[in-house]
Amino acid sequence: MDNILNFRDVGKAIQEICRMNGEKTENIMKSGILFRGAKPDDASDHDIKRLLAHDIRTIIDLRSGYENTKSDLLASTFPLQEVNSIDSEEKPFRKTIKLNLNGRTYEKLVLSYATRTITL
C-alpha cells in the first residue's frame, strides 16, 4: 500500500507466528479474510485498487470521531453505513461501519490532552 500504513492480512500474520512457534495452523484464521491497516482515509487511487483486488467489502473503523477524516475517494468507494441500519434490506455492496469502542468520555479526555499547552 502507498498510504495505508501497516496494512496486512491478519490471518496470514497469525499463521506465520504459529509456524515460527512450531504450532499447527490448520484451525487458525484463514488468510484473505481479515485485513488491518492504519488511516484508511489517506488511501491513494492505487490503495483503493488494491483494497478492491483483495475483494474487501467492509471497512470497520474503530477510530473515534476526532481521528476520523474520511477522504472523498474512500467515502465514494466504501460509503458509511450506520450501525443501526446494518440489518436493513438495502445493503450496499461495499461499506464502512464506524464502531467507537472508547466512548464519548474517553474521546473528550484524549482531546483535552491533545489540545493542552505545556508551559515549563
Backbone as ProteinMPNN parsed JSONL, in Angstrom:
{"seq_chain_A": "MDNILNFRDVGKAIQEICRMNGEKTENIMKSGILFRGAKPDDASDHDIKRLLAHDIRTIIDLRSGYENTKSDLLASTFPLQEVNSIDSEEKPFRKTIKLNLNGRTYEKLVLSYATRTITL", "coords_chain_A": {"N_chain_A": [[0.838, -1.182, 0.0], [0.394, 2.268, -0.677], [-0.311, 4.547, 0.95], [-1.823, 3.605, 3.102], [-1.057, 2.812, 6.173], [0.831, 0.135, 7.652], [-0.63, -2.023, 6.596], [-1.976, -5.238, 6.477], [-2.544, -8.793, 6.145], [-4.351, -10.302, 8.497], [-4.921, -12.998, 9.187], [-2.894, -14.387, 7.794], [-0.633, -13.344, 9.081], [-1.02, -14.335, 11.691], [-0.861, -17.102, 11.193], [1.835, -17.279, 10.372], [3.164, -16.574, 12.745], [2.385, -18.707, 14.384], [3.595, -20.852, 12.995], [6.305, -20.175, 13.339], [6.509, -20.619, 16.033], [6.289, -23.303, 16.106], [3.733, -24.363, 16.14], [0.597, -25.894, 15.174], [-1.315, -24.901, 12.305], [-3.778, -25.368, 11.15], [-6.296, -24.926, 12.346], [-6.465, -22.252, 12.65], [-7.199, -18.798, 11.939], [-8.138, -18.216, 8.564], [-6.202, -17.0, 5.802], [-6.694, -13.946, 3.935], [-9.186, -13.136, 4.809], [-9.509, -11.253, 6.949], [-8.22, -8.065, 7.16], [-5.946, -5.521, 8.247], [-5.236, -2.1, 8.845], [-3.801, 1.185, 9.095], [-5.163, 4.461, 9.219], [-7.06, 4.619, 6.894], [-8.283, 6.649, 5.496], [-6.346, 8.06, 4.197], [-5.901, 6.821, 1.846], [-4.622, 6.179, -1.395], [-5.323, 6.374, -4.971], [-4.21, 4.046, -6.007], [-4.077, 2.476, -3.677], [-6.819, 2.094, -3.143], [-7.502, 0.548, -5.36], [-6.04, -1.747, -4.761], [-7.33, -2.555, -2.383], [-9.808, -3.236, -3.453], [-8.964, -5.29, -5.124], [-8.343, -7.229, -3.262], [-10.843, -7.959, -2.649], [-12.157, -6.664, -0.592], [-14.908, -5.722, 1.255], [-16.054, -4.461, 3.409], [-15.209, -1.899, 5.617], [-14.28, -1.589, 8.854], [-14.285, 0.866, 11.022], [-12.541, 1.728, 13.745], [-11.752, 3.991, 14.944], [-12.055, 6.96, 16.956], [-14.305, 9.802, 16.759], [-12.813, 12.284, 16.464], [-10.482, 11.447, 15.275], [-11.181, 10.585, 12.807], [-11.218, 11.429, 9.519], [-12.516, 11.073, 6.843], [-11.608, 10.534, 3.508], [-12.745, 11.822, 0.309], [-12.369, 10.014, -1.778], [-12.163, 7.467, -0.52], [-14.629, 7.475, 0.796], [-16.438, 7.466, -1.331], [-16.003, 4.967, -2.425], [-16.328, 3.149, -0.325], [-19.012, 3.59, 1.178], [-20.329, 5.211, 4.131], [-22.123, 3.379, 6.526], [-24.605, 3.394, 8.877], [-24.451, 1.828, 12.092], [-26.905, 1.029, 13.161], [-28.4, 0.48, 10.912], [-27.458, -1.812, 9.736], [-28.756, -4.248, 9.473], [-30.676, -3.647, 7.645], [-32.773, -3.85, 4.682], [-31.695, -2.784, 2.357], [-28.667, -3.252, 1.549], [-25.492, -2.0, 1.0], [-22.997, -2.958, -1.429], [-20.299, -2.473, -0.889], [-19.0, -1.043, 2.072], [-18.573, 1.194, 4.917], [-18.308, 0.858, 8.36], [-18.625, 2.493, 11.362], [-17.299, 2.006, 14.52], [-17.145, 2.992, 17.715], [-15.255, 2.161, 20.243], [-14.346, 3.325, 22.485], [-15.944, 5.282, 23.691], [-17.647, 8.369, 24.481], [-16.714, 9.85, 26.697], [-14.04, 9.018, 27.031], [-13.039, 9.906, 24.579], [-13.317, 12.715, 24.864], [-11.487, 13.125, 26.949], [-9.028, 12.387, 25.724], [-8.941, 14.333, 23.712], [-8.74, 16.6, 25.336], [-6.176, 16.311, 26.406], [-4.708, 16.385, 24.062], [-5.014, 18.979, 23.208], [-3.867, 20.612, 25.085], [-1.59, 23.102, 26.268], [1.704, 22.979, 27.161], [3.549, 24.478, 29.658], [6.717, 25.307, 30.71]], "CA_chain_A": [[0.0, 0.0, 0.0], [1.14, 3.528, -0.72], [-0.61, 5.462, 2.05], [-2.465, 2.943, 4.245], [0.062, 2.326, 6.968], [0.795, -1.139, 8.373], [-1.683, -2.868, 6.031], [-1.565, -6.645, 6.42], [-3.513, -9.876, 6.248], [-4.264, -10.75, 9.888], [-4.85, -14.46, 9.21], [-1.556, -14.796, 7.353], [0.31, -12.991, 10.149], [-1.218, -15.286, 12.794], [-0.31, -18.383, 10.754], [3.301, -17.192, 10.389], [3.591, -16.606, 14.15], [2.207, -20.089, 14.848], [4.652, -21.673, 12.375], [7.582, -19.85, 13.993], [6.466, -21.221, 17.369], [6.146, -24.74, 15.952], [2.351, -24.757, 16.39], [-0.203, -26.228, 13.994], [-2.062, -23.743, 11.815], [-4.996, -25.73, 10.428], [-7.503, -24.403, 12.996], [-6.251, -20.821, 12.842], [-7.895, -17.965, 10.957], [-7.684, -18.305, 7.178], [-5.72, -15.748, 5.225], [-7.59, -13.346, 2.965], [-10.493, -12.868, 5.41], [-9.455, -10.043, 7.764], [-7.037, -7.234, 6.947], [-5.923, -4.362, 9.127], [-4.394, -1.021, 8.372], [-3.988, 2.454, 9.789], [-5.505, 5.662, 8.464], [-7.538, 4.312, 5.55], [-8.712, 7.866, 4.813], [-5.216, 8.557, 3.402], [-5.735, 5.898, 0.712], [-4.408, 6.71, -2.744], [-6.044, 5.623, -6.012], [-3.591, 2.713, -6.06], [-4.502, 1.748, -2.476], [-8.224, 1.692, -3.34], [-7.488, -0.566, -6.32], [-5.564, -2.942, -4.05], [-8.409, -2.994, -1.488], [-10.799, -3.897, -4.299], [-8.363, -6.539, -5.611], [-8.462, -8.181, -2.151], [-12.282, -8.164, -2.501], [-12.592, -6.108, 0.687], [-16.239, -5.147, 1.088], [-16.437, -3.686, 4.581], [-14.179, -1.306, 6.463], [-14.782, -1.331, 10.203], [-13.449, 1.959, 11.512], [-12.573, 1.718, 15.208], [-11.256, 5.266, 15.453], [-13.066, 7.873, 17.497], [-14.706, 10.86, 15.837], [-11.798, 13.295, 16.181], [-9.433, 10.853, 14.437], [-11.713, 10.172, 11.516], [-11.431, 12.435, 8.486], [-12.61, 10.193, 5.68], [-11.404, 11.203, 2.227], [-13.814, 11.64, -0.677], [-12.082, 8.804, -2.546], [-12.553, 6.31, 0.292], [-16.068, 7.57, 1.069], [-17.213, 7.096, -2.512], [-15.818, 3.535, -2.676], [-16.861, 2.438, 0.842], [-19.88, 4.565, 1.841], [-20.621, 4.994, 5.546], [-23.425, 2.804, 6.868], [-24.811, 3.453, 10.326], [-24.536, 0.513, 12.731], [-28.327, 0.711, 13.341], [-29.024, 0.054, 9.659], [-26.734, -2.948, 9.173], [-29.702, -5.309, 9.136], [-31.716, -3.158, 6.738], [-32.88, -4.612, 3.442], [-30.838, -2.179, 1.338], [-27.277, -3.364, 1.975], [-24.55, -1.682, -0.075], [-22.006, -3.999, -1.678], [-19.122, -2.072, -0.12], [-19.444, -0.091, 3.084], [-17.77, 1.483, 6.1], [-19.059, 0.867, 9.609], [-17.846, 3.11, 12.432], [-17.553, 1.493, 15.865], [-16.316, 3.676, 18.698], [-15.17, 1.31, 21.427], [-13.83, 4.112, 23.595], [-16.973, 6.077, 24.334], [-17.503, 9.825, 24.383], [-15.919, 10.348, 27.815], [-12.637, 8.779, 26.695], [-12.708, 10.789, 23.472], [-13.138, 14.063, 25.421], [-10.242, 13.114, 27.708], [-7.921, 12.395, 24.768], [-8.938, 15.664, 23.099], [-8.257, 17.586, 26.304], [-4.729, 16.155, 26.459], [-4.147, 16.765, 22.763], [-5.095, 20.43, 22.992], [-3.207, 21.333, 26.196], [-0.295, 23.724, 26.049], [2.549, 22.704, 28.326], [4.456, 25.57, 29.936], [7.755, 24.915, 31.682]], "C_chain_A": [[0.884, 1.248, 0.0], [0.948, 4.337, 0.558], [-1.332, 4.83, 3.23], [-1.356, 2.244, 5.026], [-0.207, 0.956, 7.58], [-0.323, -2.063, 7.883], [-1.177, -4.305, 5.96], [-2.762, -7.574, 6.562], [-3.357, -10.477, 7.642], [-4.135, -12.268, 9.97], [-3.479, -14.978, 8.827], [-0.523, -14.504, 8.437], [0.207, -13.964, 11.318], [-0.636, -16.649, 12.43], [1.21, -18.379, 10.792], [3.84, -17.253, 11.814], [3.478, -18.025, 14.698], [3.296, -20.998, 14.282], [5.997, -21.434, 13.043], [7.666, -20.477, 15.38], [6.293, -22.735, 17.319], [4.734, -25.251, 16.205], [1.646, -25.085, 15.075], [-1.035, -25.014, 13.594], [-3.393, -24.096, 11.169], [-6.276, -25.185, 11.056], [-7.403, -22.908, 13.291], [-7.003, -20.066, 11.748], [-7.286, -18.094, 9.564], [-7.13, -16.956, 6.723], [-6.74, -15.249, 4.202], [-8.973, -13.021, 3.49], [-10.518, -11.522, 6.123], [-8.127, -9.335, 7.518], [-7.09, -6.082, 7.932], [-4.981, -3.328, 8.518], [-4.726, 0.244, 9.126], [-4.305, 3.562, 8.794], [-5.977, 5.373, 7.04], [-7.984, 5.554, 4.776], [-7.582, 8.508, 4.003], [-5.0, 7.731, 2.134], [-5.571, 6.642, -0.615], [-5.293, 5.937, -3.723], [-5.526, 4.185, -6.077], [-4.011, 1.862, -4.86], [-5.939, 1.243, -2.621], [-8.288, 0.509, -4.297], [-7.024, -1.853, -5.647], [-6.61, -3.46, -3.064], [-9.459, -3.762, -2.28], [-10.265, -5.222, -4.834], [-8.408, -7.63, -4.539], [-9.92, -8.536, -1.881], [-12.771, -7.721, -1.122], [-13.91, -5.388, 0.457], [-16.656, -4.266, 2.243], [-15.198, -3.177, 5.293], [-14.843, -1.049, 7.8], [-13.809, -0.347, 10.837], [-13.602, 2.052, 13.021], [-12.086, 3.04, 15.802], [-12.396, 6.105, 16.007], [-13.27, 9.024, 16.524], [-13.624, 11.864, 15.496], [-10.665, 12.751, 15.311], [-9.884, 10.649, 12.995], [-11.963, 11.36, 10.602], [-11.427, 11.708, 7.155], [-12.486, 10.979, 4.373], [-12.577, 10.934, 1.287], [-13.623, 10.347, -1.454], [-12.53, 7.563, -1.778], [-14.062, 6.307, 0.524], [-16.906, 7.157, -0.138], [-17.102, 5.599, -2.817], [-16.45, 2.693, -1.576], [-17.76, 3.399, 1.615], [-20.185, 4.18, 3.288], [-22.022, 4.425, 5.718], [-23.538, 2.819, 8.38], [-24.974, 2.047, 10.886], [-25.995, 0.092, 12.88], [-28.947, 0.14, 12.079], [-28.332, -1.146, 9.018], [-27.681, -4.052, 8.733], [-30.794, -4.851, 8.175], [-31.692, -3.953, 5.435], [-31.964, -4.077, 2.351], [-29.39, -2.18, 1.823], [-26.358, -3.007, 0.815], [-23.525, -2.799, -0.229], [-20.723, -3.722, -0.9], [-19.56, -1.001, 0.861], [-18.376, 0.135, 4.151], [-18.704, 1.509, 7.289], [-18.15, 1.462, 10.671], [-18.262, 2.515, 13.771], [-16.606, 2.209, 16.816], [-16.344, 2.856, 19.978], [-14.746, 2.078, 22.668], [-14.9, 4.88, 24.351], [-16.64, 7.554, 24.308], [-16.633, 10.388, 25.504], [-14.43, 10.192, 27.524], [-12.186, 9.732, 25.58], [-12.466, 12.224, 23.961], [-11.821, 14.164, 26.198], [-9.036, 13.194, 26.776], [-7.817, 13.764, 24.098], [-8.395, 16.716, 24.059], [-6.74, 17.512, 26.441], [-4.078, 16.657, 25.174], [-4.127, 18.26, 22.558], [-4.451, 21.241, 24.102], [-1.89, 21.944, 25.735], [0.504, 23.517, 27.323], [3.536, 23.855, 28.488], [5.444, 25.103, 30.991], [8.313, 26.119, 32.359]], "O_chain_A": [[1.963, 1.273, 0.592], [1.922, 4.764, 1.178], [-1.445, 5.467, 4.277], [-0.801, 1.233, 4.596], [-1.332, 0.653, 7.978], [-0.901, -2.806, 8.676], [-0.088, -4.562, 5.448], [-3.832, -7.187, 7.033], [-2.336, -11.098, 7.936], [-3.322, -12.774, 10.744], [-2.958, -15.899, 9.456], [0.364, -15.322, 8.687], [1.224, -14.374, 11.876], [0.011, -17.286, 13.261], [1.818, -19.368, 11.201], [4.853, -17.904, 12.068], [4.375, -18.493, 15.398], [3.856, -21.822, 15.005], [6.748, -22.379, 13.289], [8.749, -20.826, 15.849], [6.164, -23.383, 18.358], [4.546, -26.441, 16.459], [2.044, -24.618, 14.008], [-1.412, -24.201, 14.439], [-4.083, -23.202, 10.68], [-7.263, -24.999, 10.344], [-8.171, -22.371, 14.089], [-7.394, -20.656, 10.74], [-6.065, -18.083, 9.409], [-7.549, -15.905, 7.208], [-7.541, -16.021, 3.674], [-9.856, -12.665, 2.711], [-11.442, -10.733, 5.927], [-7.055, -9.926, 7.65], [-8.166, -5.711, 8.4], [-4.057, -3.66, 7.776], [-5.796, 0.366, 9.723], [-3.783, 3.59, 7.679], [-5.358, 5.834, 6.081], [-8.056, 5.526, 3.547], [-7.837, 9.408, 3.203], [-4.012, 7.931, 1.427], [-6.287, 7.6, -0.905], [-5.937, 4.959, -3.344], [-6.302, 3.235, -6.188], [-4.271, 0.667, -5.005], [-6.241, 0.103, -2.265], [-9.048, -0.432, -4.069], [-7.553, -2.929, -5.928], [-6.767, -4.672, -2.916], [-9.942, -4.805, -1.841], [-11.026, -6.178, -4.983], [-8.5, -8.814, -4.861], [-10.207, -9.327, -0.982], [-13.682, -8.323, -0.554], [-14.017, -4.543, -0.432], [-17.525, -3.409, 2.083], [-14.256, -3.929, 5.541], [-15.863, -0.363, 7.868], [-12.666, -0.684, 11.145], [-14.667, 2.413, 13.52], [-12.017, 3.187, 17.022], [-13.545, 5.98, 15.585], [-12.499, 9.197, 15.58], [-13.517, 12.269, 14.338], [-9.959, 13.529, 14.671], [-9.064, 10.555, 12.082], [-12.821, 12.197, 10.881], [-10.434, 11.734, 6.429], [-13.185, 11.971, 4.169], [-13.304, 9.953, 1.443], [-14.595, 9.656, -1.759], [-13.207, 6.701, -2.338], [-14.7, 5.257, 0.455], [-17.971, 6.561, 0.022], [-18.016, 5.024, -3.407], [-17.038, 1.647, -1.851], [-17.322, 3.971, 2.613], [-20.287, 3.002, 3.628], [-22.984, 4.923, 5.134], [-22.661, 2.312, 9.08], [-25.56, 1.178, 10.24], [-26.302, -1.092, 12.739], [-29.921, -0.609, 12.157], [-28.605, -1.461, 7.86], [-27.436, -4.718, 7.727], [-31.741, -5.595, 7.919], [-30.717, -4.638, 5.127], [-31.504, -4.842, 1.504], [-28.94, -1.215, 2.44], [-26.428, -3.633, -0.242], [-23.22, -3.504, 0.733], [-20.133, -4.634, -0.321], [-20.387, -0.151, 0.534], [-17.415, -0.626, 4.269], [-19.773, 2.115, 7.232], [-17.029, 0.992, 10.864], [-19.444, 2.52, 14.116], [-15.389, 2.043, 16.722], [-17.336, 2.857, 20.707], [-14.783, 1.545, 23.777], [-14.758, 5.103, 25.554], [-15.484, 7.939, 24.133], [-15.878, 11.331, 25.267], [-13.649, 11.118, 27.742], [-11.091, 10.291, 25.635], [-11.518, 12.875, 23.523], [-11.124, 15.174, 26.111], [-8.122, 13.984, 27.012], [-6.718, 14.293, 23.936], [-7.671, 17.622, 23.644], [-6.083, 18.545, 26.578], [-3.018, 17.281, 25.209], [-3.297, 18.765, 21.801], [-4.492, 22.47, 24.052], [-1.174, 21.369, 24.916], [0.046, 23.836, 28.42], [4.278, 24.172, 27.558], [5.058, 24.571, 32.031], [9.196, 25.996, 33.208]]}, "name": "protein", "num_of_chains": 1, "seq": "MDNILNFRDVGKAIQEICRMNGEKTENIMKSGILFRGAKPDDASDHDIKRLLAHDIRTIIDLRSGYENTKSDLLASTFPLQEVNSIDSEEKPFRKTIKLNLNGRTYEKLVLSYATRTITL"}
